[in-house]
Amino acid sequence: MQIVIPSRGRADTISGHTLRLFPDALVCVEDSEAEDYSGVGAELLLHPPLSGYEQIVNWILACEDLLDDCICIIDDDLLGIISTSTKTQITEPQDALAVLDNCREMAEGFGAALWGFPVNSPPWWQPILKPLGLTARIGGCMGISDRSIRMDERITMGSDIDLLLTELLFRRIVLQDKRFVFKFTPIFKSEGGSADHYAAVKKVEQERILKQKWGPYVRFVHKPGHWNETMAAVQR
């Protein structure tokens, strides 16, 4: 398994964030930022100019320089990993890697090619007696065990829900390991990277594309406490 961290404009913070827990990861940046990231202490994977996260993920999955069958793509602003059973932080890189390896092994055993963890939810929200989600959103930390998977580059808001629904349509399963929560900087509080991108998204057009593609299996939430949230409406 190869861990890859796509990053843009965060050379000054990435070493204290995702690289702190995954120091052996590749940092994937646009070639124009190679000099800025030269001091982060990680190997760089340089990509040509691409317009957004979805194109970068697809480029990573297609990259012939990456030889591993499984790629785990983690956002560059990871704050920590919390055990939902003990409510304690995972602080050691070897333990963080073990969390990923165990989830990957379970997912591949179940036949799930897309796997990951809850993002930014309070640990006590995850029911201890229901440690696995088979139809849940995968984002922030996205394990992909089939490199033929591609994101729909038309969709730049809710692309994780689109990918989830695609996997449920064809493979009928994803795996979300609810024993751990991955905490990231909330998108509406972050600077640069995806925050700038989301600020420019044409929300109505994006929702139209998703609704046209998925009909009743996707819904949109606009209320206090939710920031233009897109949800899958799949019952199993």
PyMOL commands that set and color helices and strands:
alter all, ss='L'
color gray80, all
select helices_A, chain A and resi 14-16+18-21+31-33+53-62+93-110+123-125+159-170+187-189+193-199+203-217
alter helices_A, ss='H'
color red, helices_A
select strands_A, chain A and resi 2-6+26-30+44-47+71-74+78-83+89-90+114-116+132-133+141-144+175-177+180-184+218-223+226-232
alter strands_A, ss='S'
color yellow, strands_A
deselect
rebuild
show_as cartoon
